[in-house]
Amino acid sequence: MSVPIGKRILKIASGLAMLAGLATIVALTAYQGFAEIGQVLVAASWGIALVTAFHLLPLAASALAWRVLAGAVTQGRVWVFIWARILREAVNGLLPVAQVGGDIAGARILTFHGIRAPVAAASVLVDLTLEFLTQIIFTVIGLCLLLVNGGGEMTGWVIVGIAIATLAAIGFLLAQRWGIFLLLEKLLERIATYLNWPALGSLTNLHDIVMTIYRNRRAMIGATLWHMASWFLGAVEVWITLLVLGADVNFTEALIIESLGQAVRTAAFPVPGAFGIQEGGYMLLGMHFGISPEIALSVSLIKRVRELVLGVPAMLVWQLVEGRRLLTVTDTTSE
């Protein structure tokens, strides 16, 4: 069965965007000097391990937000959601796929542990919604702090940023009221069929389950708080990274850098992993606070190393699990 030309074009475009991003990272590193960047990273070698370990905290907070939402309909073990969340980040950050690829993989992991496919998919959709909305809040906080902390010359840009964030939030909420989840239900079914994942291909009543989760105020409030905790823990992570690299910054400055840096990464969703764009964003933000380009670039590179350390093992385990399930299905069919 041949692959439709549209899908082939999307795959090629995604791959080219990823290669262009990787080339940008290499070019930025070369411009700053491979030796200089290498010295900064070597000096912070123990700090890279610390940052990687610390990242498990914001990751766990995000996983708990997801579990709280799913808990409005079903129950699941905490470790399952943490494992699925690690995989979501790994696939989205390391593979040349659309940013929803990891979220679909995470939902599939839930189905391996007794959670029905419609519930898994619905919980992911609501989780993505809250993650996006809380990121907007986090970004606005960063913009306001930038304005208060010596960003007077950027007042115009700050106002534009807040306006865009507000419109994005309103637009997203209105789209949901107009039944966007009915469209997403069909989209997920098509993706699941294309990937030969039948467990996600039977998403009946997805819209109804999503609405059930939304009507559970306790779950929505709890998940919102967990996501906000995750964003702020991410700012602490960047603060630790900057201190390890020798930068003289306070937590407020680190929060501004992380909130706006994450906004840049989210805006660059067409580029897999935001390769190159994330690096340029951190360098520009660092300049505003007097952070050298070498250190600012190293912050982003340490994030990449962290993604590899946590993400590669997660994807290897995922492939082993998928392989075992395929063998089991094959054996059952042959019998």
C-alpha positions as CSV (number, residue, x, y, z in Angstrom):
1,M,0.0,0.0,0.0
2,S,1.6,3.3,-1.2
3,V,1.9,6.3,1.1
4,P,-0.2,9.3,-0.1
5,I,1.9,12.0,-1.6
6,G,0.7,14.5,1.0
7,K,2.0,12.4,3.9
8,R,5.3,11.9,2.1
9,I,5.7,15.7,1.6
10,L,4.9,16.3,5.3
11,K,7.5,13.7,6.3
12,I,10.1,15.2,4.0
13,A,9.3,18.8,5.2
14,S,9.5,17.7,8.8
15,G,12.8,16.0,8.3
16,L,14.3,19.0,6.4
17,A,13.1,21.3,9.1
18,M,14.8,19.1,11.7
19,L,18.1,19.0,9.7
20,A,18.0,22.8,9.3
21,G,17.5,23.2,13.0
22,L,20.4,20.9,13.8
23,A,22.6,22.8,11.3
24,T,21.6,26.1,13.0
25,I,22.7,24.6,16.4
26,V,26.1,23.6,14.9
27,A,26.4,27.1,13.2
28,L,25.7,28.9,16.5
29,T,28.1,26.7,18.4
30,A,30.8,27.2,15.7
31,Y,30.3,31.0,15.8
32,Q,30.7,31.1,19.6
33,G,33.6,28.7,19.3
34,F,33.5,24.9,19.8
35,A,36.4,25.1,22.3
36,E,34.7,27.9,24.4
37,I,31.4,26.0,24.5
38,G,33.2,22.8,25.3
39,Q,35.0,24.4,28.2
40,V,31.8,25.7,29.6
41,L,30.1,22.3,29.4
42,V,33.0,20.4,30.8
43,A,33.3,22.8,33.7
44,A,29.6,22.1,34.5
45,S,29.7,18.3,33.9
46,W,28.5,17.5,37.4
47,G,25.8,20.2,37.1
48,I,24.4,18.5,33.9
49,A,23.8,15.4,36.0
50,L,22.1,17.6,38.7
51,V,19.9,19.4,36.2
52,T,18.9,16.1,34.6
53,A,17.9,14.6,37.9
54,F,16.1,17.8,38.9
55,H,14.0,17.7,35.7
56,L,12.2,14.7,37.1
57,L,10.4,17.1,39.5
58,P,8.6,19.2,36.8
59,L,8.1,16.1,34.8
60,A,6.4,14.4,37.7
61,A,4.3,17.4,38.4
62,S,3.1,17.4,34.8
63,A,2.4,13.6,35.0
64,L,0.3,14.2,38.2
65,A,-1.7,16.9,36.4
66,W,-2.5,14.3,33.7
67,R,-3.4,11.7,36.3
68,V,-5.7,14.0,38.1
69,L,-7.6,14.7,34.9
70,A,-7.8,11.0,34.0
71,G,-9.0,10.4,37.6
72,A,-12.2,12.2,36.8
73,V,-13.2,9.2,34.7
74,T,-10.9,6.3,35.7
75,Q,-8.0,5.4,38.0
76,G,-4.4,4.7,37.1
77,R,-1.1,4.2,38.8
78,V,1.2,7.2,39.3
79,W,4.2,5.5,37.8
80,V,2.3,4.7,34.6
81,F,1.6,8.4,34.0
82,I,5.2,9.4,34.8
83,W,6.5,6.8,32.4
84,A,4.0,7.9,29.7
85,R,4.9,11.6,30.3
86,I,8.6,10.8,29.9
87,L,7.7,9.2,26.6
88,R,5.6,12.1,25.5
89,E,8.5,14.5,26.0
90,A,11.0,12.1,24.3
91,V,9.0,11.6,21.1
92,N,8.1,15.3,20.8
93,G,11.6,16.5,21.5
94,L,13.8,13.9,19.7
95,L,11.9,12.6,16.7
96,P,11.0,14.3,13.5
97,V,7.3,14.2,14.1
98,A,4.5,16.7,14.7
99,Q,4.4,17.9,18.3
100,V,1.3,15.7,18.9
101,G,3.2,12.5,18.1
102,G,4.5,12.0,21.6
103,D,1.0,12.7,23.1
104,I,-0.5,10.0,21.0
105,A,2.3,7.6,22.1
106,G,1.7,8.5,25.7
107,A,-2.0,7.8,25.3
108,R,-1.2,4.4,23.8
109,I,1.0,3.6,26.8
110,L,-2.0,4.2,29.1
111,T,-4.1,1.7,27.1
112,F,-1.4,-1.0,27.9
113,H,-2.3,-0.5,31.6
114,G,-6.0,-1.0,31.6
115,I,-7.2,2.5,30.6
116,R,-9.7,2.5,27.8
117,A,-8.6,4.2,24.6
118,P,-11.3,6.9,24.6
119,V,-10.4,7.8,28.2
120,A,-6.7,7.9,27.5
121,A,-7.2,10.1,24.4
122,A,-9.6,12.4,26.2
123,S,-7.3,12.9,29.2
124,V,-4.4,13.8,26.8
125,L,-6.5,16.3,25.0
126,V,-7.7,18.0,28.2
127,D,-4.2,17.8,29.6
128,L,-2.8,19.5,26.5
129,T,-5.4,22.2,26.8
130,L,-4.5,23.0,30.4
131,E,-0.8,22.8,29.7
132,F,-1.2,25.4,26.9
133,L,-3.4,27.7,29.0
134,T,-1.1,27.5,32.0
135,Q,1.8,28.2,29.8
136,I,0.1,31.4,28.6
137,I,-0.3,32.4,32.3
138,F,3.3,31.6,32.9
139,T,4.4,33.6,29.8
140,V,2.3,36.6,30.9
141,I,3.9,36.4,34.3
142,G,7.3,36.4,32.6
143,L,6.4,39.4,30.4
144,C,5.1,41.4,33.4
145,L,8.3,40.7,35.4
146,L,10.4,41.7,32.3
147,L,8.5,45.0,32.3
148,V,9.1,45.6,36.0
149,N,12.8,44.5,35.9
150,G,14.4,46.9,33.5
151,G,12.4,46.1,30.4
152,G,10.9,49.5,30.0
153,E,12.4,49.9,26.5
154,M,10.4,46.7,25.6
155,T,7.0,48.0,26.8
156,G,5.5,47.9,23.3
157,W,6.7,44.3,22.7
158,V,5.5,43.2,26.1
159,I,2.0,44.6,25.5
160,V,1.9,42.9,22.1
161,G,3.0,39.6,23.7
162,I,0.3,39.8,26.4
163,A,-2.3,40.6,23.8
164,I,-1.3,37.7,21.6
165,A,-1.3,35.3,24.6
166,T,-4.8,36.5,25.6
167,L,-6.2,36.1,22.1
168,A,-4.6,32.7,21.8
169,A,-6.3,31.6,25.0
170,I,-9.7,33.0,24.0
171,G,-9.4,31.5,20.6
172,F,-8.5,28.1,22.0
173,L,-11.5,28.1,24.4
174,L,-13.9,29.2,21.7
175,A,-12.7,26.5,19.4
176,Q,-13.4,23.9,22.0
177,R,-17.0,25.2,22.5
178,W,-17.5,24.9,18.7
179,G,-16.7,21.2,18.9
180,I,-13.1,21.0,18.0
181,F,-12.8,17.8,19.9
182,L,-15.2,16.2,17.4
183,L,-12.7,17.0,14.7
184,L,-9.8,15.8,16.8
185,E,-11.6,12.5,17.4
186,K,-11.7,11.9,13.6
187,L,-8.0,13.0,13.3
188,L,-6.9,10.7,16.1
189,E,-8.8,7.8,14.6
190,R,-7.1,8.4,11.2
191,I,-3.6,8.7,12.8
192,A,-4.2,5.5,14.9
193,T,-5.3,3.7,11.7
194,Y,-2.3,4.9,9.8
195,L,0.1,3.8,12.6
196,N,-1.7,0.5,12.9
197,W,-2.6,1.2,16.5
198,P,-6.2,-0.3,16.7
199,A,-6.4,0.5,20.5
200,L,-6.6,4.2,19.6
201,G,-8.7,3.7,16.6
202,S,-11.9,3.1,18.5
203,L,-12.4,6.5,20.1
204,T,-16.2,6.4,20.5
205,N,-17.7,9.0,22.7
206,L,-14.4,10.9,23.0
207,H,-16.2,14.3,23.0
208,D,-18.5,13.2,25.8
209,I,-15.6,12.0,27.9
210,V,-13.7,15.2,27.4
211,M,-16.8,17.2,28.6
212,T,-17.1,14.9,31.6
213,I,-13.5,15.7,32.6
214,Y,-14.1,19.5,32.0
215,R,-17.2,19.4,34.3
216,N,-15.1,18.0,37.1
217,R,-14.0,21.2,38.8
218,R,-11.9,19.5,41.4
219,A,-9.9,17.7,38.7
220,M,-9.5,20.8,36.6
221,I,-8.3,23.0,39.5
222,G,-6.0,20.3,40.7
223,A,-4.5,19.7,37.3
224,T,-4.1,23.5,36.8
225,L,-2.1,23.8,40.0
226,W,0.1,20.9,39.1
227,H,0.8,22.3,35.7
228,M,1.7,25.7,37.2
229,A,4.0,24.0,39.7
230,S,5.7,22.3,36.7
231,W,6.3,25.6,34.9
232,F,7.8,27.2,38.0
233,L,9.9,24.1,38.7
234,G,11.2,24.5,35.2
235,A,12.2,28.0,36.0
236,V,14.1,26.7,39.1
237,E,15.8,24.2,36.8
238,V,17.0,26.9,34.5
239,W,18.2,29.0,37.5
240,I,20.2,26.0,38.7
241,T,21.6,25.5,35.2
242,L,22.7,29.2,35.0
243,L,24.3,29.1,38.5
244,V,26.2,25.9,37.6
245,L,27.5,27.6,34.4
246,G,28.7,30.6,36.5
247,A,26.1,33.2,35.5
248,D,25.2,35.8,38.1
249,V,21.4,35.8,37.9
250,N,18.5,35.7,40.4
251,F,15.4,33.6,40.3
252,T,13.3,36.3,38.8
253,E,15.6,36.7,35.8
254,A,15.7,32.9,35.4
255,L,11.9,32.8,35.4
256,I,11.7,35.5,32.7
257,I,14.2,33.6,30.6
258,E,12.5,30.3,31.0
259,S,8.9,31.6,30.5
260,L,9.8,33.4,27.3
261,G,12.2,30.7,26.1
262,Q,9.4,28.1,26.4
263,A,7.1,30.5,24.6
264,V,9.6,30.6,21.7
265,R,9.8,26.9,21.6
266,T,6.1,26.4,21.6
267,A,5.7,29.0,18.8
268,A,8.3,27.0,16.8
269,F,6.1,23.8,16.8
270,P,6.4,23.2,13.0
271,V,10.2,22.5,13.6
272,P,10.7,19.2,15.3
273,G,12.2,19.8,18.8
274,A,12.5,23.5,17.9
275,F,16.1,22.7,17.0
276,G,18.0,25.9,16.4
277,I,15.1,28.2,17.3
278,Q,15.3,27.3,21.0
279,E,19.1,28.0,21.0
280,G,18.7,31.4,19.3
281,G,15.9,32.3,21.7
282,Y,17.9,31.6,24.8
283,M,20.9,33.6,23.4
284,L,18.7,36.6,22.7
285,L,17.0,36.5,26.1
286,G,20.4,36.0,27.9
287,M,21.8,39.1,26.2
288,H,19.1,41.2,27.9
289,F,20.4,40.1,31.3
290,G,24.1,40.4,30.5
291,I,24.6,36.6,30.1
292,S,27.4,35.7,27.7
293,P,26.3,34.0,24.5
294,E,28.4,31.0,25.4
295,I,26.6,30.5,28.7
296,A,23.1,31.2,27.2
297,L,23.8,28.7,24.4
298,S,25.1,26.2,26.9
299,V,21.8,26.4,28.8
300,S,19.9,25.2,25.7
301,L,22.5,22.5,24.9
302,I,22.3,21.2,28.5
303,K,18.5,20.9,27.9
304,R,19.3,18.9,24.8
305,V,21.6,16.6,26.7
306,R,19.0,16.1,29.4
307,E,16.4,15.2,26.7
308,L,18.8,12.6,25.3
309,V,19.7,11.1,28.7
310,L,16.0,10.7,29.7
311,G,14.4,10.3,26.3
312,V,16.6,7.7,24.5
313,P,16.1,5.0,27.2
314,A,12.4,5.8,27.3
315,M,12.0,5.3,23.6
316,L,14.1,2.1,23.6
317,V,11.8,0.7,26.4
318,W,8.8,1.8,24.4
319,Q,10.0,-0.1,21.3
320,L,10.7,-3.2,23.4
321,V,7.1,-3.0,24.8
322,E,5.7,-2.5,21.3
323,G,7.8,-5.4,20.0
324,R,6.6,-7.8,22.7
325,R,3.0,-6.8,22.1
326,L,3.4,-7.4,18.4
327,L,4.9,-10.8,19.0
328,T,2.0,-11.7,21.4
329,V,-0.6,-10.6,18.8
330,T,1.2,-12.6,16.1
331,D,1.4,-15.7,18.2
332,T,-2.3,-15.4,19.1
333,T,-3.3,-15.0,15.5
334,S,-1.2,-18.0,14.4
335,E,-2.9,-20.2,16.9
